[in-house]
Amino acid sequence: MVVLSTVRCNPRGTIGFVADPRRLNVAITRPRRGLVVVGSPRTLVAKSQEWQEFFEWAEEQVSQS
């Protein structure tokens, strides 16, 4: 189980290194048994198309189970 904290707090509202698609790819593809993402989906989606796609995929997985 991997817990990924994407929590950011700064005056500009930037999401830092988690905006990099390569880092997102590594973070979500390495866990073998489970992944828990802690953060604000609204903030992540507003700053990154890749996060939007990730959350859409995750919603599909939930609705299929």
C-alpha positions, 0 to 999 in steps of 0.5 A: 500500500502506498499513500501519496500526499499531494497536499500543497499550501502556498499563496499562488495555489501551485501544486509543485512537483505533482504537476509533472506528468512523469512524476504522476506516472511513477507515483500511480504505476509503482504501487502493487497492492493499493494506492491512496491519494490524499489531496484536493481533487479540485486543485489538482484538476485545475492545474493538470490535465493528467490529474483530470484523466487520473480522477476520471479513470478512478471514478470509472473504476469505482462505478464498475465495482 
